[in-house]
Structure formats: C-alpha cells, structure tokens
Amino acid sequence: MTMTILKVNGQMVEVTAEPNTPLIWILREQLGLVATKYGCDKGSCGACSIHVNGELIRSCVFPLSAVNQDDQIMTVDGISQSKYLDTNQKPHRAVVSA
Ligand code: FES
C-alpha cells in the first residue's frame, strides 16, 4: 500500500492504495465520490469518466500510479458543486424555426 496525496475537485486529499488500483475505486470507496459510476470495467462505456488536467479519462482503467499530486482531478461530484454550473441562471429556451 502506498499513501498518496491527490487534488480532487479542488481539495487536497490523502489516499492509501496499491499503485495499480484503478482510480474509480479510490474515488468511490475512499473518497465517497459515488457519482463516478461503475459500468463495463473495460474503458468502453464511459460511466466512470472523470477529468484529469482537463482531459477526459476512463477511471476504471486509469491506475493511481498514473496521477501525481500536481494533477487536477475533477469528478461529476465536483462539477455539480463548482462554479461551472450556475444554478441561479434561468433556463435557456430552445428556439425552433418552422
Ligand atoms: S466502467 Fe465503463 S468505461 Fe469505465
């Protein structure tokens, strides 16, 4: 087991896992970020998608050893609480031309 510090959804967190542990299990089981879903476990369905430094990755096939302390990890949980979603905005209306 290795102790690692990660930056997840803007917060520094300490996790302990084997270096080859897929990131999805660290996010869900150690950090409780369950909006990152488990699907195919093969990198095909996209249910486990997260951003690492703005790049979309499949966390079920992305090991802990592939990230470091400087990387910015963003999950669906973090996006839903971030400045990127302005819940005070009025809904946009679709304009349909006939
Ligand atoms: S669980 Fe399907 S791509 Fe990761």
Residues whose N, C-alpha, C, O or C-beta is under 5 A from the ligand:
A	BS01	FES	K37 Y38 G39 C40 D41 K42 G43 S44 C45 G46 A47 C48 R58 C60
